Every structure is written in C-alpha cells, then in structure tokens.
Amino acid sequence: MKNIIISVSFLFIIAIGGLIRLFNTIDIKEKSQSISVPTEMKIENWGPQETPKGVKFNIQPNGVSAIWVIATGVSKHPDSYVTFGNNEIKDISVSDNGLTFYVKDELIATQGTFEIAVIEGGTKKRTVIGTFTVK
C-alpha cells in the first residue's frame, strides 16, 4: 500500500511538472509571435540630387518633381514622413525597396543645400538620406 501511494504521488509530481513545461512552452510561443525586431534603414542610392533654381526634375505624370530613394528597412508606418531642409513632406510612397516623395516647386525656388531625412512614424527615428542642392 505504501508503494502504491509513493508511485501515485510520483506520477502526480511528474504530471504536474509536464503541465508546467507545457504551459511555459505555450507562453513562450505566444510571446515570440508578438515580438517584432525593428530593422535598420540603409540608404543604397537616391536621386536626383540637384537641380538648377526653379527647374523641375524627375517630373511625374501629375507635373510635380519627385525624388526616389532605394533603401532597405524602410518603415511603412503611416506617420512616417520626409524632411527637406526645414519642410516636412507627408505625402510619401513607401515600397519594399525604398520610397518616393514629391518636391513642390516652392522648395526649389531658392538656391541652397537642403538635408533630406526620413522620420519613421511611431519611433521618430531619423535617417539622413543626403543633401539636395538647388544651384
């Protein structure tokens, strides 16, 4: 009788240990599915990088100039935007291999150099694309 009680107790402890391991495994799997690791944005190429004062460039079907950027790790967050000097450009098109954004005529009406950067929505991480020159 004593051996039976010890055997049943031992089996009970093993069963409890197995359930604990099972629940921990399920918990780990659920947590791993919700973790997202942000990727670093890497600029590979972009252009055009300059234009004469007041001269449109890379003109799109709607008549507006545009700059293209080939990059990896670009955030597709809806609040991402581009800065052109001190101006925010919210109308950007993001794809798997980069982004494109319109540059209004008034931004190229004055000579100078203008830093272009992407501000990622959510994190507000800033990645410099380069410097655009209006001659």
N, C-alpha and C positions, 0 to 999 in steps of 0.2 A: 504494500500500500504506500509506504514511504517512497519507494522508487517511482511509482506512478505519479505521485504528487510532484516530485522533483522533475520528472520528464515533462509533465504538463506545464509546469512553471517555466522550464527551459524553453519549450516550444512557444509559450506565450511571449517570453522575452525576445526570442528570435523573430516572431511575427511582428511585434511592436517595432523592433529595430528595422525590419524590412519596410514597414509602413512609413517610418520616419524618413528613410532613404528615398522612398518613392515620392513623398511629398516634397522633399528638398529638391529632387530632380525636376519635378514639375515646376516648382517655384523658380529654379534656375533657368529652365527653358522659357518660361513666360517672361522673365526679366531680360533674357538675351534677345528676345524678339523685339523688345521695345527700345533697346539701346541703338542710337544712331551715332556713328562716328563722323564728325564733320571732316570734309576733305579740304586741303589747302588749294586755293585757286592759284593756277600757274598760267601766266600770260605767255603764249608762244609767239604771237605776231599780231599786229594791228595796223590799221591804215584807213584812209590816208593820214599822214602825219603832219601835213602842212598845206596851206593854200594862200594865194595872194589875197590881200584885203578885199572883202566884198565879193569874192569869186566862189560860187558854189562848187562843190566837189562830190564825187560819187553820188550823183543825183538819182534819186529814187523815182518810181512812177508817179508819186504824189508831188514831185517837184522840190522836195526837201533834201538837203545834203545828209549823208549818213556816214558813220564810222563803224567799221566791222572790227571785231576782236576775236581771234582764235585763242581759246583758253580751255583748260580742264578744271574741273571742280567748281564751276560757276553755280552759285546758289540760285535756285528757282523760286525763292521766297517772293511772294507778291509785293512786299515792301522794299525790295532791292531797287537801287537807283544808281545813276552815274553822276559824278560831278565833273563839270567842265569849267575850270577856274573856280569862281565862286558861285556858279549857277548849278542848280540841281536839275537833272533830266530824268523825269519819272517814266517817260514812255520808252521803255527798252524791250527788246525782244531777245529772250534767252533760249538757247538750244543746248543740246548735249555737247556741242563742240565750241561754244562761245556765245557771243551776244552781238547785237547791232543796236545802235541808237541814232535818233535824228539830231541834227545840229541846226537850230534855227538860224536864219540869216543874220539876226542881230548879234549872235555870238561870234560871227566872223567879220563884223563891220569895223573892228578896231584892231590895229596891229598889236602883236604881243605874243607871249608864250602862255599857254594855259595847261595846267596839270589836269590830267584826266584820271579819275579813280572810280572804282566800283564800291559802293557801300552796300553790304549784304543786309537784307531785311532780317529782323529777329536778333542777330548777333551784333549788328552795326560794325562788323569787321570791315576795315578799309584796305583795299588793294589798289595800288597805283598801277595804271596801265602804261602811262608815259606822258610826254609833253607834246601838245599840239602847237604848231607855230602858224600865226597869221602874219604874212610878210607885208 
